[in-house]
Amino acid sequence: MTAPGDAVGQDGAPALEAKNEFELRVGLSRNVPEMTIRTGLATGEIGFLHSFTTGSAVDGPGIRLVAWTAGCMFRCRFCHNPDTWTMTNGLPVPFERAVEELRTYAHGLRVMGGGLTLSGGEPLMQARFAARLFAAAKAMRVHTAIETNGFYSDRLSDAELQDIDLVLLDMKGFTPEQHERVTGVRDNQRVLAFGERLARLRRPMWLRFVLVPGLTDIPEEMAKLAEYAASLGVVERVEVLPFHQMGAYKWARLGIDYSLEATQPPSAEQVEAAVSIFRAAGLNAC
């Protein structure tokens, strides 16, 4: 189903292009046989997408087409798209359809210095689809970026990483204790190892960090994260993203307990204090 006012195609089915990333989309693959889902994931012949959005200026350089995938292994307390946690909430999109959608925008993306960003959810839960889509984008001379938590980065080979021009790595916390507090998953060694792998391969990276008062605004944690990022030598930019409540309605609609209901966005002073911690480590932070 879609939320009231969500975009639909001429046939009444949910449109692939969404008005924005905050549309609530649920159960769009519930009638797809399990074997079809398994085969699609294994081969990359089918992707399960929340939607495409166009015109983004905040998901990598230039103006970008963003494909939002469904499925995520984390349960971040500040997530503004909890409907992307479940794979079957995504719309089943054949690979060729995704390529044709990208082809529609390819020339404009090149002209505007933008490209394709694959986000989510967690795109690397659909690593075969992601790898194939990035290869297709590079064949069109379109800049590529992935926003990922890095947990399943070992699903991409070094050669496949070469098709990704920029990695936007979402860092939830540096210590295992903080990572678990934020995501529900204690093991963050895979995430840290991915950053180190990108450093070895000299792949460009932006680090993203969501600043949530009372949850992630811990100076000691941010200082450790800043030191780690600075040590990699490939972090071109650190984005401190202020927490917001724009997706709060989804938690209520989905019947999920939302522990941050009373949390206010950080003040400008709180954001600047966080940014200054990353800048003190020699990083380009904003």
N, C-alpha and C positions, 0 to 999 in steps of 0.2 A: 504494500500500500504506500501511498505518498501522503504527505501532510497536506492540509487544505492550502490551495493556491500553488502547489508544486507544478512544475512544467510537465506537460504530457505531449506525446506525439499525436499525429493525425489519427492513428489507430487506437488511441486511448491508452496506450502503454506509456510508461514513464519515459520522458525524453532523455537522450544521452547527455545533452547539454543542460546543465542546471542553471537557475538564475543566480545561485550563489552556493557556497559550500555548506551552508547551514540548513538546507532542505533536509527534512526527515524522510528517510527512505528505508523501508523495512520489508523483508520477505520477498524481494524481487526474484530470487532464485529458488524459492521454496518448492516449486514444481519441477525443478531440474533433477533428473535422476542422479543418485549419488555416484554411480559409475561415470556419468558424463562429467561431473565435477572433478572427480579424481583424475580422469584422463586429461581433461582440460588443463588442470594444474601441472600435471607431469610433462605435458608437451608444449604448453603455452599456446595452444590453439584457442583457448577461451580465457578471457580475463573477467574477473568479477569486480565491476566498477560501481562506486557510488554515483559518479557523474564525471563529466568534463565541465570545467569552467574556463572562460576566455577572458582575456584582458587583465590578468593578474600582474601587478607590479611589485609584489612582495614575496614571490616564491622563486627567486633567482634573478639574474640580470635581465634587464629589458622587460618587454611586455610578453607574457607567457600564457601558453595553453597548459592547464593543469588537469591531469587525470587523477582522480581520487579513487584509490582502490579500497576494497572491503576486506576485512580480516585483520586482526591485530592480536598479539600475544600478551601485550601489556594492558593494564586497567588503570591508566593514569587518572588520578583523582581530579585533575583539572581539564580532562579531555572535553573538547567542545563538539566532538562528533562521535558519541558512543554508539550510534547506529552503524558505524564502520567497524566495530569490533567483530561482528559476525559475518563470515564470508557469504552466507546465503542471503544477507540483506542486500548484497550488490546485484546489479543488473548483469546478466551473462552477456558478454560482448565478444563475438568472434574476432580473432586476431585481425583478419582482413578488414573487418569493419572499423576497428580502431585505427588501422593504418590509413584507410581512406579518410577518416575523420581528420587525422593529422595532416594528410596531404592537402586537404581543403585550406588549412591555415599556414602551410609551410612557407610560402612566399612571403606572406605578411610578417611572419615571425622573423624571417631573415632580415627583412627590410627594417623592422623595429628593433633589431639587436636583441631579440628575445629567444624563445625556444620552448621546448617541452619539459615540464616538470612532472614527475611521477611522485605522488604523495599518497596519503591514506588517512586512516588505517596504516598498515605497514606493508609497503609494496613488495618487500622481499619474501613475504609469505606466498607471493605469486612470482617467484624468481624467474621461471622460464618465460612467462609472458612478458615480464619486465625486460629481460635480456633481449628478446626478439623485438620488442617495440623500440628499444634504444638503438638496436642495429638498423632498424628501418628508418629511424629519425636521422641517424648519421648518413645513411645513403641519400637522404634528401638535403643534406648539409644543414640540418637543424641542430642548434645547440641543445644539449641534454643535461638534465639535473634530476637528482633523486633526493627526496626528503625521507629519511629513514632513521629508525632508532638503532640500526646497526646489529641487532641481535642475531639476525639470520644472514649476515654478510658473507659467511662461508659458502652460501649457495651460489655465489657468483665467482667465476674464475677470474684470474688476473687479466686475461684477455678480454673478458666481458666488461670488466671495470674500465677498460680503455675506451669503451663506447659511452662512458658517462663523463661529461666534461666537468661537472661540479657535484659534489656530495654535500648536502645540507644535513649535518648530523645532529639529531635531537638528543641532547644530553639531559637526563633527568636528575642525576645526582652522581657524585664521584665515589662515595663510599657505598659498600653493599647495603648498609643499614638505611641510608638515605634513599637509595634506589628502590628498596623494598617499600619504604614508607610512601613513596610517590607512585610507584607502578604496581605494587603487589608482587613483584619479582625481585628476589634478592641478588641473583647472579647477574652482574654487569661486566664480568670479565670479557665476554664476547664483544661488548660495545667498545671497551677500552682497547681491545686487541684490534678492532677494525680501524680505529683511528691510527694506531701504530702501523697497520698494514698500508693504509693510505699514505702515510709518511714514507714508508719504504719505497712505494711505487711512485712517489712524487705526484700524487693526484690532488688537485685543488679541493679545498674543503671550506665550508662555512659552518660554524658551530652555532646552534640555536639553544637558547635556555629560557624557559618560561619562569618569570618571576611571580611567585604566589605568596602574598603576605601570610606568615604563619606556617608556611609549608616549605618553600624553597629559598626564602630570603635569609639564608644562613651564611654569614660572612666566611666562616671557616671552610664550608663546602665550596663556595664559589671560588675562594682563593686556591684550593686544591685543584679544582677544575680548570682554573685559569693557568696554573702552573703546568698542568698536563697538556693543555692546548698549545701553550707557547713552546713546549718541548718538541712538538711534532714538526714544526717548521713549514707546514702546508696550510695552516689556517689563515685564510685571507681576510676573514671577517667574523666577528662575534655579534650575534643579534640577541639582545636581551628583550624578550617579548613580554609585555605586561599582561598579566592574567585579566580575563574578561568573563562576563556572564552570558555571552551571546548564544551559547549552546545549552544553557541551563534548562530550557524548556524540554529538550530532548530527554534528559534524565527523568523528568517527571512523566513524559509521555511513554517512556519505555519501562517505567516502574522500577527504576534503579535508585538505590539510596545515594544521595548526593551530599557528601560531607562538607562541601564548600559553599553551601547555599547562602550563608551569612558573610562570606568573605568578600571584601571590597577590593577593587583593582588597586594596584600600588600607586602611590602618589608620584608626582614627577621627581620629588626629592629621593624617594626610595629607588626609583629606576636609575637615577643618576649615580646614586651610591653604588648600586650593583655594577653599572657600566664602569665606574672608576676602578673597581677591583680588577676587572679584566684588562683595562688600559694599563694598570700598574704593572702587569705582567708583560707589557710590551705588545699587546694585541690591539688590532683595529676594531674597537667595540662601539656599538651604537644602540 
